[in-house]
């Protein structure tokens, strides 16, 4: 994408597996519980990789457990932390040392 001059923006939104499952059931979506579990597990294992990817122009990490809250943003290689204490797929506090 970078070779074609696209701007790359990644937004990752966290909620725990139970909350995600409850919300999906409230929407009456026909998503099997094992699919929800697999997706949550995938993001739990892979989300931290995005922090080190050099080809991403902007990165936003949100917690959506109770309300939609921006935890961290990375723009122009500058990381700004807004709430390092909320839960995310990985511990973001090490990226927030100076904030």
Phi and psi in degrees as GROMACS dihedral restraints (atoms count N, CA, C in turn):
[ dihedral_restraints ]
;  ai    aj    ak    al  type     phi  dphi    fc
    3     4     5     6     1   -63.2    20    10
    4     5     6     7     1   -36.7    20    10
    6     7     8     9     1   -63.4    20    10
    7     8     9    10     1   -25.0    20    10
    9    10    11    12     1   -97.4    20    10
   10    11    12    13     1    14.2    20    10
   12    13    14    15     1    63.8    20    10
   13    14    15    16     1    30.7    20    10
   15    16    17    18     1   -84.1    20    10
   16    17    18    19     1   145.4    20    10
   18    19    20    21     1   -86.9    20    10
   19    20    21    22     1   130.8    20    10
   21    22    23    24     1  -105.9    20    10
   22    23    24    25     1   124.8    20    10
   24    25    26    27     1  -128.6    20    10
   25    26    27    28     1   128.6    20    10
   27    28    29    30     1  -118.7    20    10
   28    29    30    31     1   129.8    20    10
   30    31    32    33     1  -121.4    20    10
   31    32    33    34     1   125.7    20    10
   33    34    35    36     1  -119.6    20    10
   34    35    36    37     1   127.9    20    10
   36    37    38    39     1  -115.1    20    10
   37    38    39    40     1   128.0    20    10
   39    40    41    42     1  -104.5    20    10
   40    41    42    43     1   139.9    20    10
   42    43    44    45     1  -152.1    20    10
   43    44    45    46     1   153.1    20    10
   45    46    47    48     1   -72.0    20    10
   46    47    48    49     1   165.1    20    10
   48    49    50    51     1   -62.1    20    10
   49    50    51    52     1   -41.6    20    10
   51    52    53    54     1   -63.3    20    10
   52    53    54    55     1   -44.7    20    10
   54    55    56    57     1   -63.0    20    10
   55    56    57    58     1   -43.2    20    10
   57    58    59    60     1   -60.2    20    10
   58    59    60    61     1   -45.0    20    10
   60    61    62    63     1   -62.5    20    10
   61    62    63    64     1   -46.5    20    10
   63    64    65    66     1   -59.5    20    10
   64    65    66    67     1   -42.7    20    10
   66    67    68    69     1   -65.7    20    10
   67    68    69    70     1   -40.8    20    10
   69    70    71    72     1   -63.7    20    10
   70    71    72    73     1   -42.4    20    10
   72    73    74    75     1   -64.7    20    10
   73    74    75    76     1   -37.8    20    10
   75    76    77    78     1   -62.5    20    10
   76    77    78    79     1   -33.5    20    10
   78    79    80    81     1   -81.2    20    10
   79    80    81    82     1    -2.5    20    10
   81    82    83    84     1    57.3    20    10
   82    83    84    85     1    35.8    20    10
   84    85    86    87     1   -79.0    20    10
   85    86    87    88     1   145.6    20    10
   87    88    89    90     1   -91.5    20    10
   88    89    90    91     1    61.5    20    10
   90    91    92    93     1  -106.2    20    10
   91    92    93    94     1   118.8    20    10
   93    94    95    96     1   -61.6    20    10
   94    95    96    97     1   140.3    20    10
   96    97    98    99     1   -54.4    20    10
   97    98    99   100     1   -33.9    20    10
   99   100   101   102     1   -67.1    20    10
  100   101   102   103     1   -28.7    20    10
  102   103   104   105     1   -69.6    20    10
  103   104   105   106     1   -43.3    20    10
  105   106   107   108     1   -60.2    20    10
  106   107   108   109     1   -46.4    20    10
  108   109   110   111     1   -61.9    20    10
  109   110   111   112     1   -43.7    20    10
  111   112   113   114     1   -63.2    20    10
  112   113   114   115     1   -43.1    20    10
  114   115   116   117     1   -65.2    20    10
  115   116   117   118     1   -43.3    20    10
  117   118   119   120     1   -63.1    20    10
  118   119   120   121     1   -42.5    20    10
  120   121   122   123     1   -62.9    20    10
  121   122   123   124     1   -42.5    20    10
  123   124   125   126     1   -58.3    20    10
  124   125   126   127     1   -51.1    20    10
  126   127   128   129     1   -66.8    20    10
  127   128   129   130     1   -33.6    20    10
  129   130   131   132     1   -59.9    20    10
  130   131   132   133     1   -38.4    20    10
  132   133   134   135     1   -84.0    20    10
  133   134   135   136     1   -29.3    20    10
  135   136   137   138     1  -105.1    20    10
  136   137   138   139     1   -19.2    20    10
  138   139   140   141     1   -56.5    20    10
  139   140   141   142     1   -39.1    20    10
  141   142   143   144     1   -66.4    20    10
  142   143   144   145     1   -23.7    20    10
  144   145   146   147     1   -60.1    20    10
  145   146   147   148     1   -32.4    20    10
  147   148   149   150     1   -64.9    20    10
  148   149   150   151     1   -24.9    20    10
  150   151   152   153     1   -64.5    20    10
  151   152   153   154     1   -28.7    20    10
  153   154   155   156     1  -101.5    20    10
  154   155   156   157     1    -0.4    20    10
  156   157   158   159     1   -74.0    20    10
  157   158   159   160     1   122.9    20    10
  159   160   161   162     1   -80.2    20    10
  160   161   162   163     1   -19.6    20    10
  162   163   164   165     1   -88.5    20    10
  163   164   165   166     1     3.4    20    10
  165   166   167   168     1   -91.6    20    10
  166   167   168   169     1   126.3    20    10
  168   169   170   171     1   -76.9    20    10
  169   170   171   172     1   -41.9    20    10
  171   172   173   174     1  -139.8    20    10
  172   173   174   175     1   144.7    20    10
  174   175   176   177     1  -137.5    20    10
  175   176   177   178     1   134.3    20    10
  177   178   179   180     1  -130.2    20    10
  178   179   180   181     1   130.8    20    10
  180   181   182   183     1  -115.9    20    10
  181   182   183   184     1   126.7    20    10
  183   184   185   186     1  -122.1    20    10
  184   185   186   187     1   149.2    20    10
  186   187   188   189     1  -108.1    20    10
  187   188   189   190     1   125.6    20    10
  189   190   191   192     1  -121.4    20    10
  190   191   192   193     1    32.6    20    10
  192   193   194   195     1   -66.3    20    10
  193   194   195   196     1   -50.4    20    10
  195   196   197   198     1  -117.1    20    10
  196   197   198   199     1   -42.7    20    10
  198   199   200   201     1  -143.0    20    10
  199   200   201   202     1   160.7    20    10
  201   202   203   204     1   -76.8    20    10
  202   203   204   205     1   106.0    20    10
  204   205   206   207     1  -125.1    20    10
  205   206   207   208     1   124.7    20    10
  207   208   209   210     1   -73.7    20    10
  208   209   210   211     1   124.8    20    10
  210   211   212   213     1   -96.8    20    10
  211   212   213   214     1   -41.4    20    10
  213   214   215   216     1  -154.3    20    10
  214   215   216   217     1   142.8    20    10
  216   217   218   219     1  -132.7    20    10
  217   218   219   220     1   147.2    20    10
  219   220   221   222     1  -129.2    20    10
  220   221   222   223     1   111.1    20    10
  222   223   224   225     1  -132.6    20    10
  223   224   225   226     1   135.3    20    10
  225   226   227   228     1    49.3    20    10
  226   227   228   229     1    40.3    20    10
  228   229   230   231     1    65.0    20    10
  229   230   231   232     1    13.3    20    10
  231   232   233   234     1  -106.6    20    10
  232   233   234   235     1   126.2    20    10
  234   235   236   237     1   -98.5    20    10
  235   236   237   238     1   129.4    20    10
  237   238   239   240     1  -120.6    20    10
  238   239   240   241     1   124.6    20    10
  240   241   242   243     1  -102.1    20    10
  241   242   243   244     1   137.6    20    10
  243   244   245   246     1  -109.8    20    10
  244   245   246   247     1   -33.8    20    10
  246   247   248   249     1  -157.0    20    10
  247   248   249   250     1    88.1    20    10
  249   250   251   252     1   -74.5    20    10
  250   251   252   253     1   -10.6    20    10
  252   253   254   255     1   -90.5    20    10
  253   254   255   256     1   -14.0    20    10
  255   256   257   258     1   -76.1    20    10
  256   257   258   259     1   153.5    20    10
  258   259   260   261     1   -68.9    20    10
  259   260   261   262     1   142.9    20    10
  261   262   263   264     1  -143.7    20    10
  262   263   264   265     1   176.7    20    10
  264   265   266   267     1   -62.1    20    10
  265   266   267   268     1   -27.0    20    10
  267   268   269   270     1  -139.6    20    10
  268   269   270   271     1   165.9    20    10
  270   271   272   273     1   -75.5    20    10
  271   272   273   274     1   111.1    20    10
  273   274   275   276     1   -87.0    20    10
  274   275   276   277     1    -6.7    20    10
  276   277   278   279     1   -59.8    20    10
  277   278   279   280     1   -30.5    20    10
  279   280   281   282     1   -67.4    20    10
  280   281   282   283     1   -21.2    20    10
  282   283   284   285     1   -86.5    20    10
  283   284   285   286     1    -8.0    20    10
  285   286   287   288     1  -112.6    20    10
  286   287   288   289     1    22.3    20    10
  288   289   290   291     1   -54.2    20    10
  289   290   291   292     1   -42.7    20    10
  291   292   293   294     1   -95.6    20    10
  292   293   294   295     1    15.4    20    10
